[in-house]
Amino acid sequence: MYAFEIERPATIADAVAALQAEDAQALGGGQTLIPTLKARLAMPGSLISLSGIGEMQGVCQDDDGSVCIGGATTHAAVAGQAAAHYPALAALASHIGDPAVRNRGTIGGSLANNDPSACYPAAALGSGATIMTNARKIAADDYFQGMFTTALDAGEVITEVRFPVPVVANYQKFVQPASRFALVGVFVAKYADGVRVAVTGASEEGVFRWTEAEAALTANFTGDALEGLNVPEEGMIADLHGSAAYRAHLVGVMTKRAVAAAS
């Protein structure tokens, strides 16, 4: 590690102001950033901790039925507090990492980092969520822009994420045993106007929607509707854990499992 300053603002306004300083970096739960600092892959002069901002914590339900989750809410809190409002989302949060990760990592930090194998991006994109920042609202379809890349501007903070609640939903994750990240994860959500299917862990471009499966499942929400549909292996991640062809195959398998579980 190396020497740096750390600030702990109590309000969103104070955090945004602190992030205007040269070489300042927002700190959520630190599950990705701290290892990055240890490896000297990033060397900000100051860290602005968001974990003590009360207005960015907790789960509630809006008047329109949407589930609203503060950006500094931990995975463990989402797992516990969202269960009554959005069970599929709570179940997803309950299987992120291990207890230590779930009690430190935050939903805002995960979405801001946009790791290509993280779980929350699939939930946000699969639910058609809205990412609220200190400056604007960003639809999930516009927010995710590639591996580790989002629509966030420098100094912009995720203050809240709003999830429209579907009729039924389910998330299936084929776990990489060491990291607990998704080798492939699929979030399926059925709404009154159609089905959304979001895939994480598979593509070199990060989380994506499988539109062919969405169309088929909107017409017939059963695993049979997916017969004959395949994700092209071009552009899939290939590493020591699985080939591109293996990941492409897993997308279909996990989607069928999610549909069966949701049904």
Stockholm file with secondary structure:
# STOCKHOLM 1.0

chainA/1-263         MYAFEIERPATIADAVAALQAEDAQALGGGQTLIPTLKARLAMPGSLISLSGIGEMQGVCQDDDGSVCIGGATTHAAVAGQAAAHYPALAALASHIGDPAVRNRGTIGGSLANNDPSACYPAAALGSGATIMTNARKIAADDYFQGMFTTALDAGEVITEVRFPVPVVANYQKFVQPASRFALVGVFVAKYADGVRVAVTGASEEGVFRWTEAEAALTANFTGDALEGLNVPEEGMIADLHGSAAYRAHLVGVMTKRAVAAAS
#=GR chainA/1-263 SS CCCCEEECCSSHHHHHHHTTSTTEEEESSCTTHHHHHHTTSCCCSEEEECTTCGGGCCEEECTTSCEEEETTCBHHHHHHHSTTTCHHHHHHHHTSSCHHHHTTCBHHHHHHHTCTTCSHHHHHHHHTCEEEESSCEEEHHHHEEETTEESCCTTCCEEEEEECCCSEEEEEEEECTTTCCEEEEEEEEEETTEEEEEEESSBTTCSEECHHHHHHHHHCCSGGGGTTCCCCSTTBCCBTTBCHHHHHHHHHHHHHHHHHHHC
#=GC SS_cons         CCCCEEECCSSHHHHHHHTTSTTEEEESSCTTHHHHHHTTSCCCSEEEECTTCGGGCCEEECTTSCEEEETTCBHHHHHHHSTTTCHHHHHHHHTSSCHHHHTTCBHHHHHHHTCTTCSHHHHHHHHTCEEEESSCEEEHHHHEEETTEESCCTTCCEEEEEECCCSEEEEEEEECTTTCCEEEEEEEEEETTEEEEEEESSBTTCSEECHHHHHHHHHCCSGGGGTTCCCCSTTBCCBTTBCHHHHHHHHHHHHHHHHHHHC
//
